[in-house]
Each structure stands twice: as C-alpha cells, then as structure tokens.
Amino acid sequence: MSVDPQHLAALRQDYSLAPLRRSDLLPDPIPQFLLWLDQARKAEVIEPNAMVLSTVDPEGQPWSRTVLLKACDPSGFTFFTNYQSSKGTHLANHPKAALTFWWGPLERQVNITGTVTCTSVSESETYFQSRPIKSQIGAWASMQSQIVPDRTTLERQFQEVEERFPEGPLPLPPHWGGFRLAPKSIEFWQGRRSRLHDRFRYEKQSSGWALTRLSP
Ligand SMILES: Cc1cc2nc3c(=O)[nH]c(=O)nc-3n(C[C@H](O)[C@H](O)[C@H](O)COP(=O)(O)O)c2cc1C
C-alpha cells in the first residue's frame, strides 16, 4: 500500500497494550532496560538492539543514524564503529550523545543521554575478532562516511583487503573500535490511549538514580 502524502496527517495509532506504573519499574534503570530489551527480543522485534544514535557536529548540528548495541552493563551502552566516520569525529570533538530505541510491537521507546568514551583497544579487539570474516574485511575496506565514486570502487577495495589478508582472521583496524555511553538519564516510554502516554525518567545523582514521571 502506498502512502499518499495527503493521508500522512491521518496516519495515527492509538496505543493500548499496557500501562507503565512507577511500581513496575526497578530501582536501577540498567536492569530495567535489560528487561525491556529481552521482552523486545521475545516479541520478535527486528534487531531489538538497534538504536538511533544522535551526535552533534562542530556547528551544533545534530545528526542521527542507527547502530547496534553490543554490550550493556552498569558502565554503559556500547556500540562499535569506524572512529574516522562522521559519528566518530563528532564524538571525538563533543563526547555527548543520545540514544533512542523504538520497539513498535511493544509500543515502547527508551531515550538515553550521556557522555561517551572509547572502549579499550583490548575490548575492541575482542569484539572485532568475534565478527564474521566478511564483516572484518568490510571494516578494513570501507572509509565510512567518505564520498565514494561508485559501487565498483567499494567492491574493488573489499577485494583488495581480501587479497591482502588471504589467511584471515584480520587484525583490528586502527580506525575501528567501540564507544561506550555512560548514561546520565534514561527515559522509559509506554504508549497509552489518547496520547496520554506513560513516561518515567531516571536521572543520575551522586547517590544513585532519581525517578520522576513526565507529562506525555
Ligand atoms: C539496523 C542498522 C544497524 C547498524 N549498525 C551499525 C553499527 O553498529 N555500527 C556502524 O558503524 N554503523 C551501523 N549502521 C550504519 C549506520 O546507520 C550509518 O550509516 C554508518 O555508521 C555511518 O554513519 P555516519 O556517517 O553518521 O558516521 C547500522 C545501520 C542500520 C540500519
């Protein structure tokens, strides 16, 4: 079914799956997040660990794109990328970012803000070595975010890397690794009827987490 632009204004969904009450939430947002992530996985959300990462360039312009969450523990939310990509250079200059998860079948959103640091080289190495060989080749072959004249160039670069490392597995590229976002705030959003959604935000305090309900 095609979407007629004139009908966009009429596209809307009323949410009714479940309420979210303060008493449903754990005192710590990290186990709470892991619980929701697991529920998204069980609900067969496609790529439940996909998250929109927003960064800011030196002009203050925000940019967003999807990346995959690869680890989550009390120290933060970890993803892997090319350090020389747009997001990589944004984060090197301005190490604050935001993450958004949208799990449609569960009518849930999670919004996270915080400060980003690079993972250790050994952590990046361990994750890189766990990736399929073709993905390892891709990380060496692609100058992520740079202009490329055509698809043939990309495929040639891929082939050159394959020929350079015929034995595999490949070493960790110096321009590739992880970032970990240490959360400052984590908001849990549950869709409700008539746009009266439930929103709860945890904010990091020196003594733990403060939890408040927000107006939808
Ligand atoms: C579902 C999905 C998952 C993705 N996961 C990653 C990822 O984990 N790391 C990554 O660098 N790019 C990932 N990408 C590609 C990014 O969205 C983006 O195109 C790329 O990182 C370049 O972004 P940049 O030019 O803003 O730095 C993913 C894209 C999609 C749609």
The ligand as a Gaussian input file, in Angstrom:
#p B3LYP/6-31G(d) Opt

LIG

0 1
 C       19.918000      -1.638000      11.697000
 C       21.223000      -0.920000      11.453000
 C       22.318000      -1.204000      12.251000
 C       23.527000      -0.533000      12.058000
 N       24.567000      -0.791000      12.908000
 C       25.720000      -0.089000      12.784000
 C       26.766000      -0.251000      13.749000
 O       26.645000      -0.987000      14.735000
 N       27.900000       0.458000      13.555000
 C       28.059000       1.324000      12.495000
 O       29.112000       1.939000      12.391000
 N       27.074000       1.526000      11.604000
 C       25.907000       0.836000      11.713000
 N       24.880000       1.040000      10.820000
 C       25.081000       2.033000       9.728000
 C       24.856000       3.448000      10.306000
 O       23.465000       3.683000      10.448000
 C       25.484000       4.555000       9.458000
 O       25.000000       4.502000       8.133000
 C       27.009000       4.469000       9.425000
 O       27.539000       4.103000      10.685000
 C       27.611000       5.816000       9.001000
 O       27.186000       6.815000       9.912000
 P       27.881000       8.253000       9.986000
 O       28.279000       8.638000       8.589000
 O       26.819000       9.166000      10.552000
 O       29.068000       8.128000      10.917000
 C       23.655000       0.413000      11.001000
 C       22.534000       0.692000      10.195000
 C       21.349000       0.042000      10.425000
 C       20.155000       0.390000       9.574000

